[in-house]
Amino acid sequence: MKDANANSPSRFLNREISSLSFQARVLEEANNPNNPLLERLKFLSISASNLDEFYMIRVGGLMYRAKDEDDEPGIDGKTATEQLELINARAAQLMQDQQSCWGVLRAELTKQKITLVEKQELSAAETEWLKGYFIASIFPALTPIAIDPAHPFPFLPNLALAIILHLERAAAGYDRKLLGSRDFRGIIPLPASLPRLVRLPDSGQEIRFVLLEDVLDIFQAELFPGCVVKESGLVRITRDSDLEAMEEAEDLVGSFETALKKRKRGIIIRLKASKSMVGPLLDFAIQEFGVAAGDVIKIDGLLGISSLTELYSIDRPDLKFPAMNIRFPERISDFGGDCFAAIHSKDIVVHHPYESFDVVVQFLRQAAADPDVVAIKQTLYRTSNDSPIVKALIEAAENGKAVTALVELKARFDEEANIRWARNLERAGAQVIYGFVRLKTHAKVSLIVRKTAEGLQSYVHFGTGNYHPVNAKIYTDLSFFTCDPALCRDAAHLFNYLTGYSPPAIFEKISIAPINLRQNLKTLIEDEINHAKSGKKAAIWLKVNSLVDPDIIDDLYRASAAGVSIDLVIRGICCLRPGVKGLSENIRVKSIVGRFLEHARIFCFGAGHGLPSAKAKVFISSADLMPRNLDWRIEVMVPIENPTVHEQIMGQIMGANLKDEKQSWILQGDGDYTRSGYKQNSFSAHEFFMQNPSLSGRGTALHGKKKASN
């Protein structure tokens, strides 16, 4: 990139195209023949689901901006209109690649006796079985609608599938006064509650499925009796789903409930239609859905590829990743499962999903049952529908403990669940707060205060991920447990800030966005620049999901120019151009995409000693390096000072991530990614962590002693 310099907008890669590049890397895992077949199918489904969400959130916003006369360019100099053109071209290629991938996987599934059959391939026995299944399990849930002045076009929810039909009533028995025109349009919405793939009765060792829309096509006579279908086609809509609540709302919960209702009726920003849908029938759909012709995408293949995730439930362990033996930290077992005793003995980092999320649950359950625990304070950003975390908090409140829960209503697509949990907690007697209206509380912190003979003792958990036991089996995250007095005081000050809206004069160790996290990161980068200029070793390792913030990127460019060695592990969006002469020669960027979703945020600074070093400054954080995280969210950055935990995060975790080749993609200066010399026997960070226990959780096993070492 000859024109990329420290002052040109071209020094930044486009955020949206970088996001789509990540979806392409996910899709490549579906194309990777070294992955088990059903896992490849899951990767394909994930790439399709991610693309849906990208359109729902990012594209909707860009479309609004493009209509604005004041269409300000982004950091890369491109206007919203220009970005939409790039997005549509890149997304079109991605969707085409998804269909090609599905064709390959479908053939491979057939070889494994798992077949998605066309309606003409059904046997007479299967058709007969389907008739009974249709009448009993599908027909009652359907609402076929004839479109006329008395039956207006129905509302369809986001990502809904529907069959649009051109029908003609039979001449026999036709009454124009009663039925209207013989020639009319109809629609059959496909209920999301029904499975998209209907499993046929097993025949021998073969597993056979048929698409729900094909079943409806077979039995259309039951839905529109006395009518002939002249044309039909399948459509799928995508609605703008970004949510805004009123900033000055007196009732924040009520404001969000209103906003959620508006989201469900967001404007349609994309209409997918089957290739067979042409001419007047397609024009009818475009008119009724109110979309522009340019927002219609014709699909030659399967609409709603994300539905293929239903096939993953097939009981074929030979076509999935081998089951992983999730470890429970031996250090806690050494103390008979007493989390408080284990933490009091030594700081612990639990590395999910390789180590069990049950540690976090046990930590809170023990607090709920312990008569000496007087208070529990907890942030809740995302959690599961049947959350053991919330159940533990409810139990604690019912046991008379002072429970404070910061429930973040602005957790995208989890708003309704969080409102429900908040009300359940309030009924149990917990103090529920919703944080700041303008700031999203993204920090993951749990503070427990316990009576001891010496006075009150606090224990704190800082996490890089959510309190979500399901996600914790897929996302790589870190749970840091400590009773360090300064960190516990900082956690208490943080909760007081969240409840009282009054920032403390100083935090002793942690950094908080938007108060000082950005500035402290900039200072750490500046320190490395000064080390390089003074001839000392200078190095930075960063691991985040996204690097977008232009200010931080420019600081990294300056550090590179000063001679600082910089290695970045950025899973998803990266707007920094690495390896550009005169700009970023000393910066290397990789993305790891594999069995698990990289999610932990780690910051390492050599502090004049290079990396790795026992004297390096190491932090974990809830924050990605994006303006929204650094300026518009409550985030936490926590220093790691315990030697064992320090070595685990810097040497073991970051070391393995930087060494990884098997799942790594290397970012080039032009924005393209290339595989990192993939070979079947290449080093894999994921495989390493599955096979090797973490350092801080090993307890007596690490030293060969019967009692836990201090």
NUVO-826876 format. One record per residue (C-alpha): residue number from 1; y, x, z. Coordinates in steps of 0.2 Angstrom, whole numbers. Last residue first. Layout:
! residues N
NUM|Y|X|Z
...
This chain:
! residues 710
710|-105|7|243
709|-123|7|238
708|-134|-8|239
707|-149|-5|250
706|-167|0|244
705|-161|15|235
704|-165|20|217
703|-147|23|213
702|-144|11|198
701|-159|0|203
700|-151|-2|221
699|-136|-12|213
698|-137|-14|195
697|-121|-25|193
696|-108|-12|190
695|-117|-2|177
694|-122|-16|165
693|-141|-18|161
692|-147|-11|144
691|-158|-21|131
690|-146|-36|127
689|-131|-25|128
688|-138|-12|115
687|-143|-27|104
686|-126|-34|104
685|-118|-17|101
684|-129|-13|86
683|-133|4|80
682|-140|5|63
681|-159|2|60
680|-157|-12|48
679|-143|-3|39
678|-125|-8|37
677|-113|7|32
676|-98|-2|41
675|-96|-17|30
674|-79|-18|20
673|-64|-29|24
672|-49|-32|13
671|-32|-32|19
670|-24|-19|8
669|-24|-6|22
668|-43|-8|24
667|-51|-17|39
666|-69|-11|43
665|-82|-23|46
664|-95|-21|60
663|-111|-29|64
662|-124|-15|61
661|-111|-1|64
660|-107|-2|82
659|-100|15|90
658|-83|7|94
657|-91|-8|102
656|-103|3|111
655|-90|14|119
654|-79|-1|123
653|-93|-9|133
652|-101|6|141
651|-87|19|142
650|-72|9|145
649|-79|-7|153
648|-93|1|162
647|-84|17|167
646|-70|7|175
645|-82|-5|184
644|-91|11|191
643|-74|19|196
642|-66|4|204
641|-48|4|196
640|-48|-10|183
639|-31|-16|180
638|-29|-35|177
637|-19|-43|163
636|-16|-62|166
635|-9|-76|154
634|2|-91|157
633|6|-95|139
632|22|-96|128
631|28|-78|126
630|13|-66|126
629|0|-78|121
628|10|-88|108
627|17|-72|101
626|0|-65|98
625|-9|-51|106
624|-23|-60|113
623|-22|-64|132
622|-36|-67|145
621|-35|-49|150
620|-45|-34|155
619|-37|-17|159
618|-41|1|159
617|-29|16|162
616|-38|32|158
615|-42|45|172
614|-61|43|170
613|-58|47|152
612|-64|40|136
611|-51|42|128
610|-37|54|129
609|-31|63|145
608|-12|59|145
607|-14|41|151
606|-28|38|139
605|-24|19|137
604|-38|6|137
603|-35|-13|134
602|-49|-25|134
601|-50|-44|129
600|-67|-52|129
599|-71|-64|115
598|-84|-57|103
597|-94|-72|97
596|-113|-68|98
595|-126|-65|85
594|-114|-56|74
593|-97|-52|69
592|-88|-36|75
591|-71|-33|67
590|-65|-15|65
589|-47|-7|64
588|-43|11|63
587|-25|18|66
586|-20|36|65
585|-13|34|47
584|-3|19|51
583|14|20|43
582|17|36|33
581|0|35|24
580|-8|18|27
579|-24|19|37
578|-22|2|46
577|-12|-13|40
576|-8|-24|56
575|-9|-43|54
574|-26|-45|61
573|-35|-62|63
572|-53|-62|69
571|-63|-50|79
570|-50|-36|82
569|-58|-20|88
568|-43|-8|87
567|-44|11|88
566|-28|21|90
565|-26|40|90
564|-8|43|95
563|1|55|83
562|19|50|84
561|17|40|68
560|2|31|75
559|12|27|91
558|27|20|80
557|14|9|70
556|7|3|87
555|25|-2|93
554|27|-11|76
553|11|-21|79
552|17|-25|97
551|33|-32|90
550|25|-41|76
549|13|-51|87
548|-2|-55|76
547|-17|-46|83
546|-32|-58|86
545|-48|-59|96
544|-44|-43|106
543|-51|-26|110
542|-38|-12|111
541|-42|7|112
540|-26|18|114
539|-26|37|113
538|-15|52|117
537|-20|69|122
536|-5|79|128
535|7|89|116
534|23|82|124
533|26|70|109
532|8|64|110
531|11|60|129
530|27|52|125
529|19|40|112
528|5|36|125
527|18|31|138
526|27|20|125
525|10|11|122
524|9|8|141
523|27|3|142
522|25|-10|128
521|10|-17|137
520|20|-19|153
519|34|-27|143
518|23|-40|135
517|14|-44|152
516|30|-45|162
515|35|-64|164
514|27|-73|150
513|14|-68|153
512|8|-60|169
511|4|-43|174
510|-8|-39|188
509|-5|-25|201
508|8|-28|214
507|16|-43|207
506|35|-44|210
505|49|-55|215
504|37|-70|214
503|40|-83|200
502|45|-101|206
501|37|-115|197
500|30|-121|214
499|12|-125|208
498|10|-112|195
497|20|-99|204
496|11|-102|220
495|-6|-100|210
494|1|-83|203
493|6|-78|221
492|-11|-81|227
491|-19|-71|213
490|-7|-57|217
489|-12|-57|235
488|-30|-56|230
487|-27|-42|218
486|-18|-33|232
485|-31|-36|245
484|-46|-30|233
483|-59|-43|236
482|-66|-42|218
481|-75|-51|205
480|-72|-48|186
479|-81|-60|174
478|-81|-52|156
477|-84|-61|140
476|-96|-61|125
475|-96|-79|119
474|-113|-87|115
473|-121|-91|131
472|-104|-92|140
471|-99|-106|128
470|-112|-117|137
469|-107|-113|154
468|-88|-116|151
467|-76|-109|164
466|-67|-100|150
465|-67|-82|144
464|-58|-66|149
463|-61|-70|168
462|-53|-65|184
461|-63|-70|200
460|-55|-68|217
459|-61|-66|235
458|-49|-68|250
457|-52|-64|268
456|-43|-73|282
455|-44|-65|300
454|-54|-51|307
453|-68|-62|313
452|-69|-70|296
451|-62|-86|288
450|-63|-88|269
449|-50|-90|255
448|-57|-92|237
447|-47|-88|222
446|-53|-92|204
445|-43|-86|189
444|-44|-89|170
443|-27|-87|162
442|-23|-99|148
441|-10|-110|156
440|0|-117|142
439|19|-116|144
438|32|-129|139
437|26|-142|151
436|21|-130|165
435|6|-132|176
434|-5|-148|177
433|-8|-149|195
432|-23|-157|204
431|-24|-157|223
430|-42|-161|227
429|-47|-177|236
428|-62|-182|227
427|-53|-195|218
426|-41|-182|212
425|-55|-171|205
424|-62|-186|195
423|-44|-189|188
422|-42|-171|183
421|-59|-171|175
420|-55|-186|164
419|-38|-178|159
418|-48|-162|155
417|-60|-171|144
416|-46|-179|134
415|-37|-163|131
414|-52|-153|126
413|-48|-153|107
412|-34|-140|110
411|-32|-135|128
410|-15|-143|132
409|-20|-153|147
408|-23|-137|157
407|-30|-142|174
406|-24|-131|189
405|-36|-136|203
404|-31|-134|221
403|-45|-137|234
402|-41|-137|252
401|-59|-139|260
400|-64|-155|268
399|-82|-156|262
398|-77|-169|249
397|-65|-156|242
396|-79|-143|241
395|-91|-155|232
394|-77|-159|219
393|-74|-141|216
392|-93|-138|214
391|-94|-152|202
390|-80|-146|192
389|-89|-129|190
388|-105|-137|186
387|-97|-145|171
386|-107|-159|163
385|-95|-161|148
384|-92|-142|148
383|-76|-132|153
382|-60|-127|145
381|-44|-122|153
380|-47|-125|172
379|-38|-114|184
378|-45|-113|202
377|-39|-112|220
376|-52|-114|234
375|-47|-115|252
374|-54|-115|270
373|-71|-106|267
372|-80|-104|284
371|-91|-119|282
370|-98|-112|266
369|-105|-126|255
368|-91|-126|242
367|-89|-107|243
366|-107|-105|239
365|-105|-117|225
364|-90|-108|218
363|-98|-90|218
362|-115|-98|212
361|-106|-106|196
360|-98|-89|192
359|-115|-80|195
358|-124|-94|184
357|-114|-87|170
356|-129|-75|168
355|-128|-57|161
354|-130|-54|143
353|-119|-69|139
352|-108|-63|147
351|-104|-46|156
350|-103|-48|174
349|-90|-36|182
348|-93|-32|200
347|-81|-24|214
346|-91|-17|229
345|-98|-21|246
344|-86|-36|248
343|-91|-43|231
342|-110|-42|236
341|-107|-50|253
340|-96|-64|245
339|-109|-67|232
338|-124|-69|244
337|-139|-70|233
336|-150|-61|245
335|-138|-46|245
334|-149|-36|234
333|-149|-51|222
332|-130|-49|220
331|-132|-31|215
330|-146|-35|204
329|-134|-45|192
328|-144|-59|184
327|-150|-55|167
326|-152|-66|152
325|-168|-62|143
324|-164|-67|125
323|-175|-78|115
322|-179|-70|98
321|-166|-75|85
320|-172|-91|75
319|-184|-94|61
318|-200|-90|71
317|-194|-101|85
316|-197|-116|73
315|-194|-132|83
314|-180|-140|72
313|-164|-141|82
312|-155|-130|69
311|-157|-143|56
310|-143|-153|64
309|-131|-138|61
308|-132|-144|43
307|-118|-156|47
306|-105|-142|45
305|-108|-143|26
304|-98|-159|26
303|-99|-163|7
302|-114|-155|-1
301|-113|-150|-19
300|-100|-150|-33
299|-86|-154|-22
298|-69|-160|-30
297|-54|-156|-18
296|-40|-168|-18
295|-24|-161|-10
294|-15|-158|-27
293|-17|-176|-31
292|-6|-181|-16
291|-14|-191|-2
290|-11|-209|3
289|-29|-213|7
288|-28|-229|-3
287|-20|-221|-18
286|-31|-206|-19
285|-47|-217|-16
284|-41|-229|-30
283|-37|-214|-42
282|-55|-208|-38
281|-62|-224|-43
280|-51|-226|-59
279|-56|-209|-66
278|-69|-198|-57
277|-81|-197|-42
276|-97|-188|-48
275|-90|-172|-41
274|-90|-178|-24
273|-73|-180|-16
272|-64|-170|-2
271|-47|-177|3
270|-36|-165|12
269|-20|-167|22
268|-23|-185|29
267|-9|-190|41
266|-13|-190|59
265|-21|-206|66
264|-32|-198|79
263|-18|-186|83
262|-6|-201|88
261|-19|-207|100
260|-20|-190|108
259|-1|-189|109
258|0|-205|119
257|-13|-199|131
256|-4|-183|132
255|12|-191|137
254|3|-202|150
253|-4|-186|158
252|13|-177|158
251|22|-192|166
250|40|-188|167
249|40|-181|150
248|53|-168|145
247|43|-158|133
246|35|-173|124
245|18|-169|119
244|13|-161|103
243|-4|-161|95
242|-10|-152|79
241|-23|-163|71
240|-18|-166|53
239|-32|-176|46
238|-46|-170|35
237|-55|-183|25
236|-73|-184|17
235|-77|-194|1
234|-94|-199|-7
233|-94|-208|-24
232|-99|-224|-32
231|-99|-232|-49
230|-105|-249|-56
229|-114|-255|-41
228|-121|-272|-44
227|-118|-286|-32
226|-128|-301|-26
225|-130|-293|-8
224|-118|-280|-4
223|-126|-270|11
222|-144|-275|8
221|-142|-272|-10
220|-135|-254|-6
219|-152|-249|1
218|-156|-234|-9
217|-138|-228|-9
216|-137|-230|10
215|-152|-219|12
214|-144|-206|0
213|-129|-207|11
212|-139|-203|26
211|-146|-187|18
210|-165|-186|17
209|-176|-174|28
208|-194|-167|26
207|-204|-156|38
206|-220|-150|30
205|-235|-146|40
204|-245|-161|36
203|-234|-176|32
202|-221|-178|46
201|-212|-195|46
200|-195|-192|38
199|-180|-185|47
198|-164|-193|43
197|-150|-180|41
196|-132|-186|44
195|-137|-192|61
194|-128|-208|66
193|-114|-208|79
192|-102|-201|66
191|-103|-219|57
190|-103|-217|38
189|-89|-228|32
188|-95|-240|18
187|-81|-244|6
186|-79|-257|-8
185|-69|-260|-24
184|-69|-276|-34
183|-75|-284|-51
182|-80|-302|-49
181|-63|-306|-43
180|-61|-318|-28
179|-76|-323|-17
178|-72|-341|-12
177|-60|-347|-26
176|-70|-336|-39
175|-87|-344|-35
174|-102|-334|-42
173|-118|-342|-39
172|-126|-333|-54
171|-113|-321|-62
170|-118|-306|-51
169|-103|-298|-42
168|-97|-282|-48
167|-95|-266|-38
166|-84|-250|-38
165|-89|-241|-23
164|-82|-228|-11
163|-95|-220|1
162|-87|-214|17
161|-87|-198|28
160|-75|-195|42
159|-68|-178|46
158|-54|-187|56
157|-55|-205|58
156|-55|-218|45
155|-43|-233|45
154|-49|-247|34
153|-43|-253|17
152|-37|-271|18
151|-49|-285|19
150|-40|-301|15
149|-30|-294|1
148|-45|-286|-6
147|-57|-271|-2
146|-75|-277|1
145|-80|-268|18
144|-98|-262|23
143|-98|-260|42
142|-114|-251|47
141|-121|-248|64
140|-133|-263|63
139|-140|-256|46
138|-144|-239|52
137|-158|-239|66
136|-169|-255|63
135|-165|-260|45
134|-164|-243|39
133|-179|-237|49
132|-189|-251|41
131|-184|-247|24
130|-186|-229|27
129|-204|-231|30
128|-207|-240|14
127|-197|-226|5
126|-208|-213|13
125|-224|-222|8
124|-218|-224|-10
123|-214|-205|-10
122|-197|-199|-10
121|-192|-187|-23
120|-180|-199|-32
119|-169|-199|-16
118|-167|-180|-16
117|-177|-171|-2
116|-170|-159|11
115|-186|-149|14
114|-192|-138|28
113|-209|-131|22
112|-204|-113|25
111|-202|-110|6
110|-191|-126|6
109|-180|-118|19
108|-178|-103|7
107|-173|-114|-7
106|-160|-123|4
105|-154|-107|10
104|-150|-101|-8
103|-141|-117|-12
102|-132|-118|4
101|-125|-100|1
100|-119|-106|-16
99|-110|-121|-8
98|-102|-110|5
97|-96|-98|-9
96|-88|-112|-18
95|-80|-117|-1
94|-74|-99|1
93|-67|-98|-16
92|-57|-114|-14
91|-51|-108|3
90|-44|-92|-5
89|-35|-102|-19
88|-29|-115|-7
87|-23|-103|6
86|-13|-92|-7
85|-4|-107|-13
84|-1|-114|5
83|6|-97|9
82|19|-97|-5
81|25|-115|0
80|26|-109|19
79|37|-95|14
78|30|-77|13
77|40|-62|20
76|25|-55|30
75|34|-60|46
74|35|-78|40
73|48|-84|28
72|59|-98|33
71|57|-115|24
70|75|-123|27
69|73|-137|15
68|58|-143|25
67|44|-150|15
66|35|-133|15
65|36|-133|34
64|27|-149|36
63|13|-143|24
62|12|-127|34
61|9|-137|50
60|-5|-147|42
59|-12|-131|35
58|-14|-122|52
57|-21|-136|63
56|-33|-147|53
55|-35|-135|39
54|-41|-121|50
53|-52|-133|60
52|-61|-138|44
51|-63|-120|39
50|-70|-116|56
49|-83|-131|54
48|-88|-124|37
47|-90|-106|44
46|-100|-113|58
45|-112|-123|47
44|-115|-107|37
43|-118|-97|52
42|-130|-110|59
41|-140|-109|42
40|-141|-91|44
39|-148|-93|61
38|-161|-105|54
37|-166|-92|42
36|-167|-77|54
35|-154|-64|50
34|-159|-49|40
33|-156|-59|24
32|-137|-59|27
31|-130|-73|17
30|-126|-83|33
29|-119|-68|41
28|-108|-66|26
27|-101|-84|30
26|-94|-77|46
25|-86|-63|37
24|-78|-76|25
23|-72|-86|40
22|-64|-70|46
21|-55|-67|29
20|-49|-85|31
19|-40|-80|47
18|-33|-64|38
17|-26|-76|24
16|-18|-86|37
15|-9|-72|46
14|-3|-63|31
13|-4|-44|33
12|11|-36|40
11|19|-20|33
10|24|-30|18
9|39|-37|28
8|46|-19|24
7|55|-9|38
6|42|2|44
5|34|5|27
4|22|-4|16
3|28|-2|-2
2|14|11|-6
1|0|0|0
